């Protein structure tokens, strides 16, 4: 979904990378699915695109198993700072409202 939003805003990967203070190669990897999207990256991209983090996440794709999702969430939490865990908690809380 990030790719579609980026293109809709008329930005190249390099421009989005610059706006989000991220490497354009990482933007490309996220769009191709070859790198995992971190909470920090999600927040930066959302701010750069002026959309919510929820808008970036594509919930219409095939859903992995619950076990895979739990493992992925655990991996994400382990790789994040305390500040990012707070952001992730806020994001999930908003989604569950």
N, C-alpha and C positions, 0 to 999 in steps of 0.2 A: 504494500500500500504506500510505503514511503516514496517509491519511484513514481507512482502515479501522481501523488501530491506534489512532488518536486517538479515534475514535468508540467503539471497544471499551473504552477507558479512561474513557469518559464525559466527555471534554473538548471544549470548543468551540475554535474556531480562536483566539479571544482568550485563552482559558486556556492553550492550548499555547504561544502566542506569549509569554505572560507567564512560563511555566515555563522556556521555552527562551531567554528574553531576546531575542526576535525580534519583528518587526512582524507582527501578525495578517494584514495584507494580503499579506505575502510568503508566509505559510503558505498562504493561499488560492491564490495564484498557483502555488505548488509543487504543491498538490493538483490544480489544474486543468491543470497542465502548461504554463502560460504563462510560467513562469520556470524556469530551470535550477536544480537542486539542487546547491549547492556542498558541498564536503567539510566546511567549517565548519558549515554549516546542518545537514547530515546528522548530524554529531556532536552538535550541540546538541539536535536533535529526538530522537535516540536516547537521549540522557541524560535528557531531560525525560519521555519515554515509558517509560523504564527497560527498553529493549529494545536489541538489538544493531543496528548499522548495517545488517547483512545482512538483518535482519528487515524493515527499512523498504523495502529495494529489492525491487521486484517483478520477478522474473526470468521470470515466466510470460507476459509480453507479447510481441508480435511483435518479433523481433530485427532491428535495423537491419543494414545491410551492414557488413562489416569495416571498409571505408574510412570510413563514417560514424562508427563506434565509435571508430576511431583519431583522427579529427578532433575528436570530442567529448572524448575523453580529453586530447588536446593542449590544447584550449581550457580544460578544467578545470585542468590543471597550470599553465598560464600565468596563470590568475586567482587562484592560491592563494599563500599565504605559505609560507616555508620550513617552518614548523611544520605547516601543513596538508599539504604534500607528504609529510612524515614520516608523518602519520596515514594518508594515502592509501596509501602504500607498505605500512604495517602491515596495513591493511584488505585490500588485494589479496593480500598474502602469506598472510593467514589464509584467504581464500577459496580460494586455490590449493593449500592443504595437502591 
